[in-house]
């Protein structure tokens, strides 16, 4: 997979009209901004919350290199507050409600390939409080502000790729620990394809501590499976004093060649709230704060 950051050289307007969607829109009244960005800079105290609650527009020109042809292309948004509609080269590509979670929009059928910045990404952002989007519609006492306030990335993946992965430790407080990795594989071109999946665990020094492989046939467009590593020894707990982290890497192979790979960091720990208090790794921990 290829990841291309789209953080720089955006154009921003504090309003929105339908003409902003068009690739040849006049941008002379737009302001150049970088991400992350807020629709309105505000003081720390004493301002009217309606100041930032309006519709706005972000525009970004980018290139889709020729070597990405034959792959599936997505725009990944890590956070847009609080409703977004996404357009590519004048075509509607997708929408998302809610400002707290990331979302992706596929743009494969809309892009133009080449080294020139011939593609125009337009994001309509509604930062008003809406009853159909949490946390509004009830009584709340905090502000949500507005804008594309996290990263944006162009992601290119093969047609057979890892759609998602989630790694979570099991039996953390025993000498022999386990690790369960839930994987979703998407294949948009063909089914009944033989693939191999490899899961590897690395420590903070990038030393491989364990590895597990599995062969299977993709018979449906989206396949979900779980792989469990057992009898993991010599692993350190994540604690406040020593927050030890490990890296889990999942690789997807077709015909013996790696076609996609993703990784994530994890810590081996347990957390639990009980009537007696909060417990980290089975030990009572006093929490102070608001």
N, C-alpha and C positions, 0 to 999 in steps of 0.2 A: 504494500500500500504506500501511497504518497500523501504526505500532509504538507500543505502550503498555507502558512499563516496569512490572514487577511486583516491585519491590525492597523495598517497605516494608510494615510491619504484617502480618507473618506470625505465626502461632501455632505453637509448637514443643513437642513432648513427647519425653522420652528413653525412650519405649517405643512399642509399636504393638499395637493390637487392631483387629478388624474393625469395631467400632462407630465408629472414627475416620473411616471412609470416608463415613459418612452425613452429609448436609448439616446436620442438626439436632443433631449431636454436641455434648455438653456440653464446653465449652472452659475451664471454670473452673480446671482443673489444668494448662493449657497456659501457656507463657511467651511474651510478645510479643518477637519478634526482627526484625532487619532483615537483608537480604542484602547482601553475602556473609556466610555464617554457618558456624560449625563446631559439630559436635555436642558437643564438649567442649574447653574452654579448658585448655591444658596449659603447664607450665613449659618452658623451653628444654632442660633437662637432666634426666636421671634420673627417668623415669616408666615405668610398666608400659604397654606398647603395647596391652594388652587394655582399657585404660580407655575408649578411644574406639570400640572394636569392638562395636557393638550396633545393634539395630534402632531406628529413630526415625520420627517423623511430623511433617510440615509441613502446615499448613493456611493457605489464603489466600482471602479473599472479594474478588471483583472484579466490575466491571460490564462488560457488552458493549454499548456504545452502539448505539442503534437504527439509526444510519447505516451500521453494519457488516453489516446484513442483506443477503443476496444475495452475500456474499463468503465465502471460505474462511478459517477461523480456526485458528491454530496456537499452541501454547505452545512457545517456544524456550528450551531450557536450555543454558547455556554450559558447565556442568560440575556433576555430582553424583557424589560419591564414596561407594560405588562401584557400587551397583545401585539402580535406581529403578523404582517402579511408580506410574503417574499415573492419578488418578481425577478426573472432573468430575461434580459433582452426583450423586455416588453411583455413577457408571458408570465401568467400567474403560476407559481411553482408550489406554494403551500402556505399554511398559516399555523399559528400556535397561540394558545391561551395560557397565561401563567408566566410569571417572571422569575421563578425560583429554580426551575429545572432546565437542563439543556434539551435541545431538540435539533433534528436534522431534516433537511429538505433535499430531495434528489433533483438534480439539474441536468442529468445526462442528455436528455433529448433536446435541451435548449441551447447548449453551449456551442461556440465556434472555436475551433482548435487553431493554434498557431502561437508564435512568440509575441505578437502584438497584444496589447490590452484591449481586445475587441469585444469583451463581454461586460455587460453592465448589470450589476447586482443592485436592486432597489429594495429597501425595507421600509414599509409603512409601520410606524410605531404609535400605538394609542396608550398614553400614560395616564388616562383618566381612571377614576375609581368606577368599576363596573360590577353590578350585582352578580353577573354570571362568571366572574373570575375571582377565585380566592385571593386574599382573605376578606374581600368585601362582601356586601350583602348582609352583614351583621354588625355587631358592636366590636370595634377594634380601636386600639390606642397606640398605633405606630404608623410611620410613614413609609411609602414604598418608592417614592421618587420615580424616575423614568429614564429610558434610553437603552442603548446597547452597552451594558455595563460590564460585560465579560468578553472573552476572546471569541473570534470568528475564524474558522479554518475551512479551507477547501480540501476535501478528502477524496482520494481516488482509490478504489479497491477493485480487485478482480471480480468476475461474475460469481465465482465460488469464493466466499470470504466469511470471516468471523463477524457475525452481526453484533454479538455481545458476549461478554464473559464476566463471571462473578466468582471470586475466590473467597471462601470463608473457612477459617480453622474449625476443627472439631476435636473434642477431647483435649482441650488446651492444657489443663492442669495435671495431666498424667505425664509419665516419663516418655511414653511413646505417643506422639501426637498424630493427628490426621488432618488432611486438607481436602476439602471438597471444592471442585471447580465446575460450575455450571456454564455450559457453552451453548450458544445458538449459532448455527451455520446456515447461511443463505446461499442458494444456488439458483440464479435466474436464467441460465442458459439450457442446461440439460439435467436430467435425473438419471438414476441408476448409475451414478458415477462413483467409482471406488476412490476413497480418500483415506489419508492417514492423519491422525491428530496426535500431537505430542505436547505434554505438559511438563514443564521443568520448574524447579524451585531453586532460586539462587539466594545466597546470603549477602550481607552488606559489602563484602569484599568480592562480589561477583563470582563466588565459587558455587558450582552446581552441587546442591545437597540431595536432590532426588529428581527422578524423571519417570514418566509414565507415558506409554504409547498405546494407541488403539486404532484398528482398521475398521472401516464401515462403508456402507453404500448409501449415498444420498438418494433417497427415493421420493422425497417431497421437497418443495421449494424452500421450506424453512424447517430445519431439523434441530431439536434440542436434546442435549444429553448431559449427564453428570459423570465426572471422573474423580475418583477418590484415591489419594495417596495415604497409605497406612504405614504404621511402624516408623514414623519419623522420629529420630532420636538426636540428642545433642542440640536441639533448637532452644533459643532463649526467649523468654517472655518479653512482651512489650510492657514496660513499667514507666512510671513518671521519672524515675532516676536514670533509667537506661532504656529509652524508647527504641528498641531493636526492631528494624524493619527488614523484610524479605521481599524479593521480587518473584512474581509468578509470570511465566511466559508461556503462551499458548501458540503453537505453530500448526498450520494447515498445509498438508503436502498432497500434491497431485502428481502421479507418475514419478514419485520419489523426489520431487522438487518443491521447495517451500514456495507457496503461492500467496500466503498471508500469515501475519504474525501480530499479536498484540500482547501487552504486558501491563501489570499493575503491581502496586506495592501493598503489602499487608503486614499486620502485626499479630502475633499470637497472644491473645488476651481475652478475658471475659469481663463483662460489665453487667451489673444487676442492681436494680432498685428493689429494696425490701422494706417492710415496716420498721426494721432496725436501722435502715440507712442505705447508703450507696456502697457497693462492693466492687473493687477492681481486683481481678485475679483471686477472688475468694477472700480478700482482706478489706475490712471496713476502712473507707476513706471519707474524711470530713470534707464536704463541699461548702465553700463560702462564696457568696456573690448574689447577684440579682438577675 
